[in-house]
């Protein structure tokens, strides 16, 4: 691995928190992701399932974690199954984790080879009262492929049809939504790398540069600093492309007078960062661009102040919507009559700001978070308002990552990344 792993004590704590929430006699199983095929013998790079990583720190394919806190034998209360290296694997792929290495990373003392899983699971299953299966219950999830987890669940239900089952994800959503200090530090590492990338590209951006060239500059800086790469597919959107929320073609040439919206973030140790900055291709905002930019910046600042423990995300979005409405009136994009006559279910500001302001961030870019419950301290969220004006040929979004506090507004983890129009113009003109 190129990243510096977190302490095994963190993963031990995470497992303790999980098993404390289980019913008596519960047995939980977590599987790694598959390596997904492309065609012929080609595959996508392996990406670990974030839940098994959260509970074990293991970043290797074909790994299985079993938790059975009421197992009669203490050595069976936590079991990690990993793939054993053979001569062929060693030659073609390199060595896999040894049992000792897996213990050092995870803190799990009982580590078996993967080929022993079925026999051990069947033995323990007879002593369990309920299975915990790890289905994807994320509110944004849209899964169209059968996962390794799905295949295991199908097999286990067929093998033990009379065992009741619970959803592990309900526990994990609660646990993962609140971050440990070590997790926040890892997110900071990802953010620090993102900052380096942004400072690298600012003087590089000029009329005539292609969007994919800017993407390449980010990639170079990210990898040079031990990043996993991009935390998500980067958006490098110039000119009218700024108005396409998930524009990922990144294949247009930047033109003089245009703005370029860059939604990028480095990943480090499987933890994500998520930043958006909008800058002028020519190095200087026009008067109109700057007025809209400053409006978005004011909304972001006000929105950030609202992210305090106790607030509901729905209420938060409503308050941000009112702040945005006032700014859009000030920009001449809305008027008081339109606002007065708006449909409460489809507020007028949505014409120019059609997405949400914040989402949870962590091991996933759109991380677990209980959106119907009040915010708590130590949640990491994005703050990303935007104004998109297709008829004027540009859109602006500004995004930072913050961590909520016990009292008062959150800490901006991206406070060192240049953001004001003056800062951006100054740095761009240095190139």
C-alpha positions in Angstrom: 0.0 0.0 0.0 1.2 3.5 -0.7 -0.7 5.1 2.2 0.2 5.0 5.8 -2.3 2.8 7.6 -4.2 3.8 10.6 -3.7 2.1 14.0 -5.3 -1.4 14.4 -6.8 0.1 17.6 -9.2 2.1 15.5 -10.6 -1.0 13.8 -10.8 -2.8 17.1 -12.9 0.1 18.5 -15.1 0.0 15.4 -15.8 -3.7 15.8 -16.5 -3.2 19.5 -19.0 -0.5 18.7 -20.7 -2.7 16.1 -21.0 -5.8 18.3 -22.4 -3.8 21.2 -25.3 -2.9 18.9 -26.0 -6.5 17.8 -28.7 -8.7 19.3 -27.6 -11.6 21.6 -26.5 -14.6 19.5 -25.9 -12.5 16.4 -23.4 -13.6 13.8 -22.3 -11.0 11.3 -20.4 -11.5 8.0 -18.7 -8.9 5.8 -17.3 -9.6 2.4 -14.8 -7.8 0.2 -15.8 -6.4 -3.1 -15.4 -8.4 -6.3 -12.8 -7.5 -8.9 -15.1 -6.5 -11.7 -14.5 -7.6 -15.3 -14.3 -5.3 -18.3 -13.9 -7.7 -21.2 -11.6 -10.6 -22.2 -9.2 -10.9 -19.4 -9.3 -7.2 -18.4 -10.6 -6.0 -15.0 -11.2 -2.8 -13.2 -8.7 -2.0 -10.4 -9.8 -3.5 -7.1 -11.6 -1.2 -4.7 -12.3 -2.5 -1.2 -15.8 -2.5 0.2 -15.8 0.3 2.7 -17.7 -1.6 5.5 -15.2 -4.4 5.8 -12.4 -1.8 5.7 -14.0 0.2 8.4 -14.2 -2.8 10.6 -10.8 -4.4 9.8 -8.5 -2.1 7.9 -8.0 -4.9 5.4 -7.6 -3.6 1.8 -7.3 -7.0 0.0 -9.7 -8.8 -2.3 -11.4 -12.1 -1.3 -11.3 -11.2 2.4 -14.2 -12.0 4.8 -14.8 -10.8 8.3 -16.9 -12.8 10.8 -18.1 -11.3 14.1 -19.8 -13.6 16.6 -19.5 -12.0 20.1 -21.3 -14.9 21.8 -19.2 -17.7 20.3 -18.5 -20.3 22.9 -14.8 -20.2 22.1 -13.1 -16.7 22.5 -11.0 -17.3 19.4 -14.1 -17.5 17.3 -15.6 -14.1 18.3 -13.6 -12.3 15.7 -12.3 -14.1 12.6 -10.7 -12.8 9.5 -10.4 -15.0 6.4 -7.8 -14.0 3.8 -6.6 -15.4 0.5 -3.5 -17.6 0.7 -0.6 -16.9 -1.6 0.5 -19.7 -3.8 3.4 -19.9 -6.3 1.3 -18.8 -9.2 -0.2 -15.8 -7.4 3.2 -14.8 -6.1 4.7 -14.8 -9.7 1.8 -13.0 -11.4 0.4 -10.7 -8.7 2.9 -10.6 -5.8 2.5 -11.8 -2.3 -0.8 -11.4 -0.5 -1.1 -10.6 3.2 0.3 -13.2 5.7 -1.7 -14.1 8.7 0.7 -12.1 10.9 0.4 -9.0 8.7 -3.4 -9.3 8.7 -3.4 -9.4 12.5 -1.1 -6.3 12.6 -3.4 -4.3 10.4 -6.7 -5.3 11.9 -6.0 -6.3 15.5 -7.8 -9.6 14.9 -5.9 -12.5 16.4 -7.7 -15.3 14.6 -6.9 -15.3 10.9 -7.7 -18.3 8.7 -7.2 -18.9 5.0 -10.2 -18.3 2.9 -10.7 -21.9 1.8 -11.7 -22.8 5.4 -14.6 -20.2 5.6 -17.5 -22.4 4.6 -16.8 -25.2 7.1 -16.1 -22.8 10.0 -19.2 -20.7 9.2 -21.5 -23.7 9.1 -20.1 -24.8 12.5 -20.7 -21.4 14.1 -24.0 -20.9 12.3 -25.6 -23.7 14.3 -24.8 -21.8 17.5 -26.1 -18.5 16.2 -29.6 -17.1 16.8 -29.6 -14.5 14.1 -27.5 -13.6 11.1 -26.5 -10.0 10.3 -26.2 -9.5 6.5 -24.6 -6.5 5.0 -26.9 -5.1 2.3 -26.5 -1.7 0.7 -29.1 0.6 2.3 -27.6 3.9 1.4 -30.2 6.4 0.4 -28.5 7.1 -2.9 -27.8 3.5 -3.7 -28.8 2.1 -7.1 -27.2 -1.3 -7.4 -27.6 -3.2 -10.7 -25.0 -5.9 -10.3 -24.9 -8.9 -8.0 -22.1 -8.4 -5.5 -20.0 -10.9 -3.6 -22.0 -10.0 -0.6 -25.3 -10.7 -2.4 -24.0 -14.2 -3.4 -23.0 -15.0 0.1 -26.4 -13.9 1.5 -28.2 -16.1 -1.1 -26.0 -19.1 -0.2 -26.4 -18.6 3.6 -30.2 -18.2 3.4 -30.4 -21.4 1.3 -28.2 -23.3 3.7 -30.0 -22.0 6.8 -33.5 -21.1 5.8 -34.8 -20.9 9.3 -32.3 -18.4 10.7 -33.8 -14.9 11.1 -31.6 -12.1 9.8 -31.0 -8.4 10.5 -29.3 -5.7 8.5 -25.8 -4.7 9.4 -26.1 -1.5 7.5 -28.6 0.0 10.0 -25.8 -0.2 12.6 -23.0 0.9 10.3 -24.9 3.9 9.1 -25.1 5.2 12.6 -21.5 4.3 13.5 -19.8 5.6 10.3 -21.7 8.9 10.3 -19.7 10.0 13.3 -16.0 10.1 12.8 -13.2 9.1 15.1 -10.3 11.6 15.5 -8.0 9.3 13.5 -10.5 9.2 10.6 -10.7 13.0 10.6 -6.9 13.1 10.4 -7.0 10.8 7.4 -9.5 13.0 5.7 -7.2 15.9 6.4 -4.4 14.0 4.7 -6.6 13.7 1.6 -7.5 17.4 1.8 -3.9 18.4 2.1 -3.1 16.5 -1.1 -6.1 18.1 -2.8 -4.8 21.5 -1.8 -1.4 20.7 -3.4 -3.2 19.8 -6.6 -5.3 23.0 -6.7 -2.2 25.2 -6.1 -0.4 23.3 -8.9 -3.2 23.9 -11.5 -4.0 27.5 -10.8 -1.0 29.0 -12.7 -1.3 26.2 -15.3 -4.8 27.3 -16.4 -4.8 29.6 -19.4 -6.8 30.0 -22.6 -6.1 27.1 -25.0 -5.5 24.6 -22.2 -7.6 21.5 -22.5 -9.8 20.3 -19.6 -8.1 16.8 -19.6 -4.7 18.5 -19.3 -5.9 20.1 -16.1 -7.1 16.7 -14.9 -3.7 15.3 -15.7 -2.0 17.9 -13.5 -4.2 17.0 -10.6 -3.6 13.3 -11.1 0.2 13.9 -11.2 0.2 15.8 -7.9 -2.2 13.4 -6.2 -0.2 10.3 -7.0 3.1 12.0 -6.2 1.8 12.6 -2.7 0.8 8.9 -2.0 -2.8 9.4 -2.8 -5.1 6.5 -3.9 -6.0 8.8 -6.8 -9.2 10.7 -7.3 -11.8 10.0 -4.7 -14.5 10.2 -7.5 -14.5 10.9 -11.2 -13.2 14.5 -11.5 -15.3 17.3 -13.0 -13.2 19.8 -15.0 -15.9 21.9 -16.7 -15.2 25.1 -18.6 -17.6 27.6 -20.2 -21.1 26.3 -20.6 -20.0 22.9 -19.2 -20.1 24.5 -15.8 -23.9 24.1 -15.9 -23.8 20.4 -16.2 -23.7 19.2 -12.6 -21.9 15.8 -13.3 -19.9 16.7 -16.4 -17.1 14.2 -16.6 -16.1 14.3 -20.3 -13.3 16.8 -19.6 -12.5 17.1 -23.3 -13.1 20.8 -24.2 -10.5 23.5 -24.8 -10.6 26.4 -22.3 -11.5 29.7 -23.9 -10.6 33.3 -22.9 -13.3 34.9 -20.8 -14.8 31.5 -19.6 -14.9 30.2 -16.1 -13.8 26.7 -15.3 -15.5 24.7 -12.5 -13.3 22.0 -10.9 -15.0 19.5 -8.6 -12.1 17.2 -7.6 -10.8 15.5 -4.5 -8.0 13.2 -3.6 -8.5 10.0 -1.7 -6.0 8.8 0.9 -6.1 5.5 2.7 -9.7 5.0 1.3 -10.8 8.3 2.8 -12.2 10.9 0.5 -11.9 14.7 0.1 -14.4 16.7 -2.0 -13.5 20.2 -3.2 -15.0 22.5 -5.8 -13.4 25.8 -7.0 -14.5 27.9 -9.9 -11.8 30.1 -11.5 -11.5 32.4 -14.6 -9.6 30.9 -17.5 -8.0 34.2 -18.3 -6.9 34.8 -14.7 -9.5 37.5 -13.9 -13.2 37.5 -13.3 -15.5 39.8 -15.3 -17.6 42.2 -13.1 -20.7 39.9 -13.6 -18.8 36.7 -12.9 -17.4 38.2 -9.8 -20.7 39.4 -8.5 -22.2 35.9 -8.9 -19.0 34.4 -7.4 -19.2 36.6 -4.3 -22.9 35.7 -3.9 -22.1 32.0 -3.9 -19.3 32.6 -1.4 -21.7 34.5 0.9 -24.2 31.6 0.7 -21.4 29.1 1.5 -20.3 31.1 4.5 -23.8 31.4 5.9 -24.6 27.7 5.2 -21.5 26.7 7.0 -22.6 28.6 10.1 -25.8 26.6 10.2 -24.2 23.2 10.5 -24.5 22.8 14.2 -25.5 19.8 16.3 -29.3 19.4 16.6 -30.2 20.7 13.1 -32.0 18.4 10.7 -30.6 18.3 7.1 -34.1 19.0 5.7 -34.4 22.2 7.9 -30.8 23.1 6.9 -31.5 22.9 3.2 -34.7 25.0 3.7 -32.7 27.8 5.5 -30.0 27.7 2.8 -32.7 28.0 0.1 -34.0 31.2 1.7 -30.4 32.6 1.8 -29.9 31.7 -1.8 -33.2 33.2 -2.8 -32.2 36.6 -1.3 -28.9 36.5 -3.3 -30.6 35.6 -6.5 -32.9 38.6 -6.1 -29.9 40.7 -5.5 -28.3 39.4 -8.8 -31.5 40.2 -10.8 -32.2 36.5 -11.5 -35.3 36.4 -9.4 -37.8 39.0 -8.2 -40.1 39.4 -5.2 -43.2 38.7 -7.3 -41.8 35.4 -8.6 -40.8 34.4 -5.1 -44.2 35.3 -3.6 -46.1 33.2 -6.2 -43.7 30.2 -6.1 -44.8 26.7 -5.5 -43.5 25.7 -2.0 -42.7 22.3 -3.3 -40.7 23.7 -6.2 -39.2 27.0 -4.9 -38.0 29.5 -7.4 -34.4 29.4 -6.4 -34.2 25.8 -7.7 -34.0 27.1 -11.3 -30.5 28.3 -10.5 -29.5 26.1 -7.6 -31.0 22.7 -8.2 -28.9 20.4 -5.9 -28.4 20.0 -2.2 -26.0 22.0 -0.2 -24.3 19.3 1.9 -23.7 15.5 2.1 -21.7 13.4 4.6 -18.1 12.6 3.7 -15.7 9.9 4.8 -14.8 6.5 3.4 -17.3 7.2 0.7 -17.7 10.5 -1.1 -21.4 10.3 -0.4 -20.8 8.7 3.0 -23.2 7.1 5.4 -25.3 9.6 7.4 -28.7 9.5 9.0 -30.4 12.2 7.1 -33.6 12.0 9.1 -31.9 12.5 12.4 -30.2 15.7 13.9 -26.6 16.4 13.2 -24.1 15.4 15.9 -20.6 16.5 16.7 -17.7 15.0 14.6 -19.7 14.5 11.5 -17.8 15.5 8.3 -19.9 17.1 5.6 -19.5 19.1 2.4 -20.9 22.6 2.0 -21.3 23.3 -1.7 -23.8 25.9 -2.9 -23.8 27.0 -6.6 -25.5 29.3 -9.0 -25.9 28.1 -12.6 -26.9 30.5 -15.4 -27.0 28.7 -18.8 -28.3 31.8 -20.5 -25.2 33.7 -19.5 -22.9 30.8 -20.3 -21.4 30.0 -16.9 -22.0 28.4 -13.5 -20.3 28.8 -10.2 -19.9 26.3 -7.3 -17.7 26.6 -4.2 -17.3 23.6 -1.9 -15.4 22.9 1.3 -15.4 20.0 3.8 -16.2 20.7 7.4 -16.4 18.8 10.7 -19.2 19.6 13.2 -18.4 20.6 16.7 -20.0 20.0 20.1 -21.0 23.7 20.2 -21.1 26.4 17.5 -20.2 26.3 13.8 -18.1 23.6 12.2 -14.3 23.7 11.5 -13.5 24.2 7.9 -11.0 21.5 7.0 -10.3 23.3 3.7 -9.6 26.8 5.2 -6.1 26.8 3.8 -7.3 26.2 0.2 -7.6 29.6 -1.7 -11.2 30.6 -2.2 -11.8 34.3 -2.5 -11.8 35.9 -5.9 -8.8 38.1 -5.0 -6.7 35.0 -3.8 -7.5 33.1 -6.9 -6.7 36.0 -9.3 -3.4 36.6 -7.5 -2.3 33.0 -7.7 -3.3 32.6 -11.3 -1.4 35.7 -12.4 1.7 34.4 -10.8 1.9 31.7 -13.5 
